[in-house]
Amino acid sequence: MPEAVKDREGKGYKVFLDMATSMKESDGVIINTFDAIEARALKALKAG
Protein backbone atom coordinates (compact mmCIF):
# COMPACT_ATOMS: atom_id res chain seq x y z
CA MET A 1 0.00 0.00 0.00
CA PRO A 2 1.41 3.44 -0.87
CA GLU A 3 2.71 5.49 2.07
CA ALA A 4 0.31 8.34 1.22
CA VAL A 5 -2.73 6.24 2.10
CA LYS A 6 -1.30 4.80 5.32
CA ASP A 7 -1.52 8.14 7.14
CA ARG A 8 -5.20 8.46 8.12
CA GLU A 9 -4.75 12.17 8.76
CA GLY A 10 -3.24 12.87 5.34
CA LYS A 11 -4.90 14.16 2.20
CA GLY A 12 -3.91 11.04 0.24
CA TYR A 13 -5.87 8.82 2.62
CA LYS A 14 -8.99 10.99 2.33
CA VAL A 15 -8.81 11.06 -1.47
CA PHE A 16 -8.32 7.28 -1.62
CA LEU A 17 -11.18 6.67 0.83
CA ASP A 18 -13.56 8.96 -1.05
CA MET A 19 -12.70 7.28 -4.34
CA ALA A 20 -13.04 3.76 -2.93
CA THR A 21 -16.39 4.42 -1.26
CA SER A 22 -17.81 6.07 -4.38
CA MET A 23 -17.02 2.98 -6.50
CA LYS A 24 -20.13 1.23 -5.17
CA GLU A 25 -22.19 3.84 -7.04
CA SER A 26 -20.63 3.00 -10.41
CA ASP A 27 -22.13 0.81 -13.11
CA GLY A 28 -18.78 -0.79 -13.90
CA VAL A 29 -15.02 -0.69 -13.58
CA ILE A 30 -12.49 -0.12 -16.35
CA ILE A 31 -9.61 -2.56 -16.07
CA ASN A 32 -6.15 -1.66 -17.31
CA THR A 33 -5.07 -4.86 -19.05
CA PHE A 34 -5.05 -6.46 -22.47
CA ASP A 35 -6.27 -9.71 -23.94
CA ALA A 36 -2.88 -11.26 -24.70
CA ILE A 37 -1.96 -11.37 -21.01
CA GLU A 38 -5.26 -12.07 -19.28
CA ALA A 39 -7.55 -13.58 -21.91
CA ARG A 40 -9.23 -15.99 -19.47
CA ALA A 41 -10.00 -13.27 -16.92
CA LEU A 42 -11.36 -10.90 -19.56
CA LYS A 43 -13.54 -13.67 -21.00
CA ALA A 44 -15.01 -14.32 -17.55
CA LEU A 45 -15.70 -10.62 -17.00
CA LYS A 46 -17.42 -10.31 -20.37
CA ALA A 47 -19.56 -13.37 -19.64
CA GLY A 48 -20.76 -11.82 -16.40
C-alpha positions in Angstrom: 0.0 0.0 0.0 1.4 3.4 -0.9 2.7 5.5 2.1 0.3 8.3 1.2 -2.7 6.2 2.1 -1.3 4.8 5.3 -1.5 8.1 7.1 -5.2 8.5 8.1 -4.7 12.2 8.8 -3.2 12.9 5.3 -4.9 14.2 2.2 -3.9 11.0 0.2 -5.9 8.8 2.6 -9.0 11.0 2.3 -8.8 11.1 -1.5 -8.3 7.3 -1.6 -11.2 6.7 0.8 -13.6 9.0 -1.0 -12.7 7.3 -4.3 -13.0 3.8 -2.9 -16.4 4.4 -1.3 -17.8 6.1 -4.4 -17.0 3.0 -6.5 -20.1 1.2 -5.2 -22.2 3.8 -7.0 -20.6 3.0 -10.4 -22.1 0.8 -13.1 -18.8 -0.8 -13.9 -15.0 -0.7 -13.6 -12.5 -0.1 -16.4 -9.6 -2.6 -16.1 -6.1 -1.7 -17.3 -5.1 -4.9 -19.1 -5.1 -6.5 -22.5 -6.3 -9.7 -23.9 -2.9 -11.3 -24.7 -2.0 -11.4 -21.0 -5.3 -12.1 -19.3 -7.6 -13.6 -21.9 -9.2 -16.0 -19.5 -10.0 -13.3 -16.9 -11.4 -10.9 -19.6 -13.5 -13.7 -21.0 -15.0 -14.3 -17.5 -15.7 -10.6 -17.0 -17.4 -10.3 -20.4 -19.6 -13.4 -19.6 -20.8 -11.8 -16.4 
